[in-house]
Amino acid sequence: MHIVMEDELIFPVRINRYLAWKGFATRRGADALIEEGKVFINGKKASLGSRVESTDIVELIQDQRALAESFSYVAYYKPRGIITHSPTEHERSIEDVAGLPGMFPVGRLDKDSEGLIILTDDGRITERLLHPRFAHEKEYEVTVREDIPPLAKRVLEGGVRSDGEWLKAKKVMITGTHTMSIVLTEGKKHQIRRMLSEARLTVEKLVRTRIMGVHLGSLKPGNARLLKGPAKKAFLEGIGLAGL
């Protein structure tokens, strides 16, 4: 079953609503999971009525091996111009164009960017893949309008301030006069575009090529690749769902 999620939550929020938003269960189903002692907030067993902050770690303990067999994980190349979530009039979302009913994107990739995003029907992985605490790597190939100065690597790795936030890259490799590879372990809104703007560089093309150990590979815009066998196992182990 695909659970349609609200685009945003206002925290703090009741645990059953949070679980429904993440795609784990309906609110009634979430209450049952809580009563069975299968829901934990920051390592402590949740109770009915518990409230969750945006920084909390919420985990659902179930028969993970049986669950893994029933869920699918897909590497999808989001084309430029496609919205990840909540399209407005005249816009199209991934769910409109991917042709994979019941699958939803984990995380975001802005309209003007393209490349790798994970699609799944498994709401369990959202928290583990996206929460900043886990610092999962995401890699991007970026083309800019201006010539890239040699000091850009040091500036971006050292960090820049934008709209009151401190933004930094884990690793930057300058690969050409106008191209670079950037690895992030955080996912702040429009982070790369904002960082490069502070470095006086204008993004012409931005492609996400890797999420953890999952690579874009030979996928073309609009194409998808099912993770299976060792690739599926490595992905789930990488987000802490070992043994699946």
N, C-alpha and C positions, 0 to 999 in steps of 0.2 A: 504494500500500500504506500502510495506517495502522499505525504502530509504537506499541504501547502503552508508555508511559513510566512509570518508577518515579516516585513522588511527590517523593522527596527524594534527594539524593546526599550522601555524606559526603566532603568534600574533604580532601586532594588525591585525585584519581581518575584512572585511566588514560584516555588520550585516546580509545581506541576505545569504552570504556564511556560516556564523556561524549557522544560523537557519537550513540551509539545512544539515550541518554536524551533528547537534544534532538530526535530524530526524523530525523536526517540519513541514517542507514543502520543496518543490522544491525552487530554488532561485527565480523563477518568482512568485510562490505562496507566498514566504516570502515578496517580494516587495508589493504584494497586502495587506498582513496583516499589514505591516508598514504604508501604505497609509491609512488604515482603523483605525489607531491609537491603534492597539491591541498589539504592541510590546514595552516593556519598558526596559531601561538599567539603572540599579541602581535607579529604581523608577521614572525615567524620560522618557517621550515618545520619542521613537526613530524616526529618520527621514531617508529617503533614503540616502545611502552613509555613515551613521554612522559607526564607527569602534569600535570593541570590544577588550578589553584586557582580558587576561586569568583570571584576578581577578574580572572582572565585573560580576554582577548578571543580567542575562537576563531572562525576564518573558514574557509569552504570555498570554494575557487575552482574553478568549473566553467563550462560553457557556460551562462551566466546567461540568455541570451535563450531558448534552447530549454527550460530549466527553467521559466521564467516561464509559458510557454504551457501547461505541464502541471499547474500548481498553481492553486488557487482561494483567494480571500480574501473573507470574508463579515463584514458588520457585523450583529451579533446583539444583540437586546435581552434580556438575562438577566432573567427575572422574579425578584422577591423570593421568598425561600424555596428557591431552587434553588442547589445546590452547584456550584462551578466544577470542583473536582477531588476524587476519592477520597471519594464519599459513604459514610456508614455505613448501618447497617440502618435502613430506613424513610425514608431521604433519597433525593432524586433529583438527578442531575447534569445539566449541560447536554447531555452526549452522550445521556442518557436521553430528553430532551424536545425537542431541537432538530430531530430528523428529518433530520439531515445525516450519513449514515454516512461514516466516514473522516476527518471534520473534528474537530479538537481546539481548545480555547480557548488563546489565548496570554495568559499572565498569570492573575490572579485578581481576583475581585470577591466579597466575603464574602456569606454567606448572607442577611443582613438588608439588603444593598444591592441595587440594581438598575441596569439601564442597559447601556451599550455595552460589548461585548467583541468582539475579533476572533477568528473561527474560521477555521481553515485546514488544509490537508494538507501545508503547506510548513514543515518543521522548520528551514529556514535562517533564518527571520525571527525566531525566538524570542530569540536573543542580541541582535540589532540593535534589537529593539523594547523589550526589558526592561532591558538593562544600564544602570545609573545613569550610566555615562560619556556616553551619548548624550543624556541630559536631555530626552527627548521629553515634550511637554506632554500632560497629561490633565486634563479639566475636569469638575467635579462641581457639581450643583445640590443644595443642602442646606437642609432645613427643620429648625429647632430648636424646642424647647418654650418656652424663655425668650425675652424680648425681647433683641435683639442690641444690646449697647452700642456706641457709635461707636468706642471704642478697640479693638474686636475685630479690625478690619482691621490695625492697627499691630502688635498682639500676634501674630497668626498669620503675618504677613509677616516679622516680626522673629525668630520662632522660639520654641518652648517645649521644655522638657526633659520626657521621659516615659520611665520605666523605663530610665534611663541613656542614652537616645538623644536627639539634637537633631532636632526636627521643625520644618519650616517650609514655608509655602506660597510659590509664586512670585508669585501675585497673588490678592487677595481683593476681591470686589465685594459690598457689602451691598445687596441688591435689595428688601428689605422688612423689616417689623418682625421677622419670624421666618425670613427666607430670605436666602441668600447664595450666590454663585458662588465656587468655590475652584479654582485651577489649581495642579497639582503637577507637578514634574519628577523626583520620586523616588517609589518605591512601597513604603514600609515597611508592615509588617502593621498593618491597622486604623488607618492613619495619621490620617485625618481625624477619626475618632471619638476617638482619643487626644488629638489637638490640641485639639479642642473641649471635651473633658472637662477639660483643663488650664485652658481659658478659662471653665470653669464653665457650659458650654452642653451641652444634651442633644440628641443627634440623634434626630429623629422620622422623617425620610425622607432617603435619600441616593441620588441618581441620577447615574451617570456619563453625561455628554452628549457628550463628545468625546475622541478619542484622536488626537493630532496633527491632521491635516486631515480626519479621518473624523468625521462628526457623526452623532448619533442620529437627527436629523431627525424624520420623521413615524412612525418605527417604534413599534409598540406592544409590550408585553411578550409574548415568545415569537415575535415576527416577525424575519425576517432579510432582508438586502439584499446581493446579490452585488456586489462591487466589480468594475467592468469599464470598459474604455475609458480615458478621462482619469482617472477616479477611481482605478483600479487602478495606472495609471502614476505618478500623483502619490504614492500610498501607498508604492510600492516605491522611488521616488526619495527619498522622505522618510526611509527607513531605510537609505539608502546603496546600494541596488541600482539604480543609475542606468541608464537606457537600456532598461528592461524595459517 
